Amino acid sequence: MKTILYTLLLAFTTWCSACNDTQVLEDQQVQQAPKETLVSAEKLTTIPAAGLKEIAVSNGQGDLAALVKYDVEVYRMIYLTQYNGKEVRASGLMVVPLKLPGPAPILSAHHGTTFDQKYAPSNFQLSSFTGFEAFGAAGYLTLVPDFLGYGESKQILHPYYDAKHSGTVVLDMIKAGQDFFKKNNIKTSGQLFLAGYSEGGYVTLAAKKEIEENPGHGLTVTASGAGAGGYDLEGMMARVISGGSYDYPANLAFLLQAYNRTYSWNRPLTDFFQEPYATRIQELIDGTRTSSSINSALAKNPAELFNPTFLAGLRGDGELALKAALKRNSLKNWVPKGAARLYHGTADTMVPYENSKVTYEAMKAAGAPDLKLVSISGGTHFSTLEPMIKDLIPWIESLKKQN
């Protein structure tokens, strides 16, 4: 279904040859001023609003067509962030609406789990829209980080489901966006919206947590919408190893390999996985394969996939470092201050619905003042995207300051 809505919702899960001018913004050396985060912003193309509106109307999406008001410019941004305490370059996509009548809000949008480097948002292709152009055309200054491990930072193994890196890579792109907007006399309204699905849902809450717990960043999140993220990592792992099969072993392999690298455990993969899977995983998670191809090459029964000693430790009193990492990176015990919505399909088997339910209940019990769980009856990890977007857009539009 080639609608803007469909491309927009796909943009949360996956991601020109004819590129235009390159705009490299010079760092201004101001004594005692904070170091700028922005390194460069390369203009890729301009997309007219009429083209986006026509697609929406022709496909029966009149509600979305009504939101499309502005031509947009699309940029590939490079900015500075941190990986394990060291400064590194990261990248992302930026969509800027043109000829705005007044100050605009910033929207940071976050994609789902990505195994293939070509789906990094900054690898923008004119031949196919990412979906985020619609946000820009509706008047949002839209930022879409690649995340660490993709694009400019592809030499790093993505720190999958690490809360600190997930939050910081978003925060630093927002700061880089602010640098760009200031340099180019683009006025911002002071509003900041966060949204994402699957891993992007987790990243959305991690970024909100980073911002709310650190007032020194000088940011306030107006509202956030997070869909089907693995917020309760402890509970999710416990369910996976309790028995039965799990149809998405690529996610387990990615998580363990990422933690092993990010936290410098430097354990051989045979500590975690049985052969031939330990060797196979090193070949499969190489940035060129899809999740489906990796899943098909791995055992779906944890008892067959995991090293028996490792599995026994997880089920018992062992694997303390991993258990501590899962606890540290779980978000259910944090209390969001501002407006937030959690979206989840009740029939999701990749990231079970219980993940959001438990997180919501824990946050509300701890005093979250403006949190709502939007349950999508019968929704799977894939079918829940569309109803989430249909609820999310009107909600954030109702909160947006009108020019």
C-alpha positions in Angstrom: 0.0 0.0 0.0 1.8 3.1 -1.3 0.4 5.7 1.0 2.2 8.3 3.0 0.8 6.7 6.1 2.3 3.4 5.1 5.7 4.8 4.3 5.6 6.8 7.5 4.9 3.8 9.6 7.5 1.7 7.8 10.0 4.4 8.5 9.9 3.4 12.2 11.0 -0.2 11.4 13.2 0.0 8.3 14.7 2.4 6.2 20.5 10.4 -3.7 22.1 9.3 -6.1 21.3 12.8 -7.2 22.5 14.8 -4.3 22.6 18.6 -4.4 24.8 21.1 -2.6 26.9 20.2 0.4 26.7 22.6 3.2 29.4 22.2 5.8 28.9 24.5 8.7 32.1 25.9 10.2 32.6 25.5 13.9 32.8 28.9 15.6 35.6 29.0 18.2 34.0 31.0 21.0 36.1 31.2 24.2 34.5 29.4 27.1 31.4 28.5 25.0 30.1 24.9 24.9 31.6 22.9 22.1 29.3 22.7 19.1 27.8 19.3 18.4 27.1 19.8 14.7 29.9 18.8 12.3 28.1 19.2 8.9 24.8 19.2 7.1 24.7 17.9 3.5 21.6 18.9 1.5 20.4 15.9 -0.4 17.2 17.2 -2.1 14.1 19.3 -1.9 10.7 17.7 -2.0 7.6 19.8 -2.9 4.5 19.6 -0.7 2.3 19.2 -3.8 3.9 15.9 -4.6 3.4 14.5 -1.1 -0.2 15.9 -1.0 -1.0 14.3 -4.3 0.2 10.9 -3.1 -2.0 11.2 0.0 -5.1 12.3 -1.9 -4.8 9.7 -4.6 -4.6 6.9 -2.0 -7.6 8.1 0.0 -5.6 9.6 2.9 -7.3 13.0 3.0 -6.6 13.5 6.7 -2.8 13.2 6.0 -3.1 15.4 2.9 -4.6 18.1 5.1 -1.4 18.1 7.2 1.0 18.4 4.3 1.6 22.2 4.0 5.3 22.8 3.2 8.0 21.9 0.8 10.9 20.3 2.6 14.7 20.1 2.4 16.3 16.8 3.3 19.8 16.8 4.8 22.4 14.2 5.9 23.7 15.4 9.2 27.0 14.5 10.9 27.4 15.4 14.6 29.5 14.6 17.7 28.4 12.2 20.4 30.0 9.8 22.9 30.7 6.1 22.8 32.1 4.6 26.1 33.3 8.1 27.1 35.1 8.8 23.8 34.0 11.4 21.3 32.8 9.9 18.0 31.0 11.1 14.9 27.4 9.9 14.4 24.9 10.6 11.6 21.2 11.0 10.8 18.6 12.4 8.6 17.1 15.9 9.0 14.0 17.2 7.3 13.4 20.9 7.3 10.1 22.5 6.2 10.4 25.6 4.1 8.8 29.1 4.3 7.3 28.5 7.7 5.1 31.4 9.0 6.6 31.2 12.5 8.6 29.1 15.0 8.4 25.3 14.5 8.6 22.4 17.0 11.3 19.8 16.8 10.4 16.1 16.3 13.0 13.4 17.0 11.9 10.1 15.3 13.5 6.7 16.0 13.6 3.6 13.8 13.3 0.0 14.8 15.9 -2.7 15.0 18.2 -2.7 11.9 20.7 -5.3 10.9 21.4 -4.1 7.4 23.5 -0.9 7.1 21.7 0.2 4.0 18.6 0.9 6.1 20.2 3.6 8.2 18.0 6.7 7.8 20.8 8.9 6.4 21.2 6.6 3.4 18.3 8.5 1.9 17.3 7.6 -1.7 15.3 9.9 -3.9 13.6 6.8 -5.4 11.8 5.9 -2.2 10.5 8.1 0.6 11.4 7.3 4.2 8.1 8.5 5.5 9.6 11.2 7.7 9.2 13.8 5.0 5.5 13.9 6.0 6.4 15.1 9.4 8.5 17.9 7.9 5.8 18.8 5.4 3.4 19.2 8.4 5.7 21.8 9.9 8.0 19.8 12.2 11.8 20.2 12.2 12.4 16.5 12.0 15.5 14.7 13.2 16.1 11.0 12.6 19.3 9.6 14.1 20.9 6.6 12.6 22.0 5.5 16.1 25.5 4.5 17.0 26.8 1.7 14.8 25.3 2.9 11.6 26.2 5.4 8.9 29.1 7.6 10.0 29.7 5.4 13.1 29.4 2.0 11.4 32.8 0.9 12.7 31.1 0.5 16.1 28.9 -2.5 16.9 25.6 -0.9 17.7 25.0 -0.7 21.5 21.6 -2.4 21.2 19.3 -1.7 24.1 21.8 0.2 26.1 19.9 3.1 27.7 22.7 5.6 28.1 24.0 5.4 24.5 20.4 5.3 23.2 19.5 8.5 25.0 22.7 10.3 24.3 22.8 9.7 20.6 19.3 11.3 20.3 20.1 14.1 22.6 23.3 15.1 20.8 21.5 15.1 17.4 18.8 17.4 18.9 21.6 19.7 20.0 23.2 19.5 16.6 19.9 20.4 15.0 19.6 23.4 17.3 23.1 24.5 16.1 21.9 24.2 12.5 18.7 26.0 13.1 20.4 28.9 14.9 23.1 29.3 12.2 20.4 29.3 9.5 18.0 31.6 11.2 15.3 28.9 11.5 13.1 29.8 14.6 12.1 27.0 16.9 9.0 27.1 19.1 10.7 25.5 22.1 8.5 22.4 21.8 10.2 19.0 21.5 8.4 15.7 20.5 9.8 12.2 20.6 8.4 9.2 18.8 9.6 5.7 17.8 8.6 2.1 17.4 10.1 -1.3 18.4 13.8 -0.5 19.3 12.8 3.1 18.5 10.1 2.9 21.2 12.8 2.0 23.7 15.1 4.7 22.4 12.3 7.3 22.7 11.9 6.5 26.4 15.7 6.4 26.9 16.0 9.8 25.4 13.1 11.2 27.4 14.8 9.8 30.6 18.2 11.3 29.7 16.6 14.7 29.1 14.3 14.7 32.2 16.9 13.5 34.6 19.5 16.0 33.4 18.2 19.6 33.5 21.6 20.8 32.4 20.7 19.8 28.8 18.3 22.7 28.7 15.6 20.7 27.0 12.0 19.9 27.9 10.0 17.1 26.2 6.5 18.3 25.3 5.2 14.7 24.6 6.5 11.3 23.5 4.9 8.3 21.8 6.7 5.0 22.2 5.5 1.8 20.5 6.3 -1.9 21.3 9.7 -1.3 22.8 11.5 -3.7 25.1 11.4 -1.6 28.2 11.4 -4.4 30.7 14.5 -6.3 29.6 14.7 -8.4 32.7 11.1 -9.7 32.3 11.5 -10.2 28.6 14.6 -12.4 29.0 12.9 -14.3 31.8 10.0 -15.1 29.4 12.3 -16.1 26.6 14.2 -18.6 28.7 11.2 -20.0 30.6 10.6 -22.6 27.9 9.2 -22.9 24.4 10.5 -21.3 21.2 11.2 -17.7 20.4 10.8 -16.9 16.7 13.2 -13.9 16.7 16.6 -15.3 17.8 18.5 -12.6 15.8 17.4 -10.1 18.5 18.9 -12.3 21.3 22.1 -12.7 19.3 22.3 -9.0 18.7 21.7 -8.1 22.4 24.3 -10.5 23.8 26.9 -9.6 21.2 26.3 -5.8 21.8 26.6 -6.1 25.6 29.7 -8.2 25.3 31.3 -5.5 23.1 29.9 -2.4 24.8 30.8 -3.4 28.3 34.2 -4.9 27.3 33.3 -8.4 28.7 35.3 -9.8 25.7 33.9 -13.3 26.2 34.0 -15.8 23.4 30.6 -16.2 21.8 30.8 -19.9 22.7 30.2 -18.8 26.3 26.7 -17.8 25.2 25.8 -19.9 22.3 26.2 -23.5 21.2 27.9 -24.4 17.9 27.4 -24.0 15.1 25.5 -20.9 16.1 28.4 -19.2 18.0 30.5 -19.2 14.8 27.5 -18.5 12.6 26.4 -15.4 14.5 29.8 -13.7 13.9 29.2 -14.1 10.2 25.5 -13.2 10.2 25.6 -9.9 12.2 27.9 -8.2 9.7 25.7 -5.2 8.6 24.7 -6.8 5.3 21.8 -9.2 6.2 18.2 -8.8 7.0 16.6 -9.9 10.3 14.6 -12.7 8.5 17.8 -14.2 7.0 19.5 -14.2 10.4 16.4 -15.6 12.2 16.2 -18.5 9.7 19.8 -19.4 10.3 19.5 -19.7 14.1 17.7 -22.1 16.4 14.4 -20.8 17.8 14.5 -23.0 20.9 16.7 -21.3 23.5 17.7 -24.7 24.8 19.3 -25.4 21.4 20.6 -21.9 20.8 22.3 -21.1 24.1 25.3 -22.8 25.8 23.8 -25.1 28.4 26.0 -23.7 31.2 25.0 -20.1 30.2 21.3 -21.0 30.1 21.5 -22.7 33.5 23.2 -19.6 34.9 20.5 -17.4 33.6 17.8 -19.5 35.1 19.7 -19.8 38.3 22.1 -17.7 40.3 24.8 -17.2 37.6 25.4 -14.7 34.8 25.4 -11.8 37.3 27.0 -9.2 34.9 24.3 -9.9 32.3 21.5 -9.7 34.8 22.9 -6.5 36.2 23.1 -5.0 32.6 19.5 -6.0 31.9 18.3 -4.4 35.1 20.3 -1.3 34.5 19.0 -0.9 31.0 15.3 -1.6 31.8 13.2 1.5 32.0 10.1 0.3 33.9 11.4 1.6 37.2 11.9 5.2 35.9 9.0 7.7 36.2 8.4 9.9 33.2 7.4 13.5 34.1 5.8 14.8 30.9 3.1 13.6 28.6 3.8 10.1 27.2 1.9 7.3 25.5 2.9 3.7 25.2 1.4 1.7 22.2 1.4 -2.1 22.0 -0.4 -4.8 20.2 -1.9 -7.5 22.4 -0.9 -10.3 20.0 2.8 -9.2 19.7 5.1 -12.2 19.9 8.4 -10.4 19.1 8.1 -7.9 22.0 5.2 -9.3 24.1 2.4 -6.9 25.1 3.2 -7.7 28.8 6.3 -5.7 28.3 4.4 -2.4 28.0 1.7 -3.4 30.4 4.2 -4.1 33.2 6.1 -0.9 32.4 2.9 1.2 32.4 1.7 -0.3 35.7 5.1 0.2 37.4 5.4 3.8 36.2 1.8 4.7 37.2 2.3 3.1 40.6 5.4 5.3 41.1 3.5 8.4 40.2 3.8 9.1 36.5 1.5 12.1 36.1 0.5 11.9 32.4 1.0 8.4 31.0 -1.4 6.4 28.9 -1.2 2.8 27.6 -2.9 2.5 24.2 -3.6 -1.2 23.7 -4.2 -2.4 20.1 -6.5 -5.4 20.3 -5.2 -8.3 18.3 -2.2 -6.2 17.0 1.0 -7.9 16.1 4.5 -6.3 16.1 3.9 -5.4 12.5 0.2 -4.6 12.3 0.2 -2.3 15.3 2.3 0.4 13.5 -0.6 1.8 11.5 -3.1 2.3 14.4 -0.2 3.8 16.5 0.5 6.4 13.8 -3.2 7.2 13.4 -3.5 8.0 17.1 -0.1 9.6 17.5 -0.4 12.3 14.8 -3.7 13.9 16.0 -2.4 13.8 19.5 0.8 15.7 18.9 -1.0 18.0 16.5 -3.3 18.9 19.3 -0.4 19.8 21.5 1.5 21.8 18.9 1.6 25.5 19.2 -0.2 27.2 16.4 1.6 30.0 14.5 
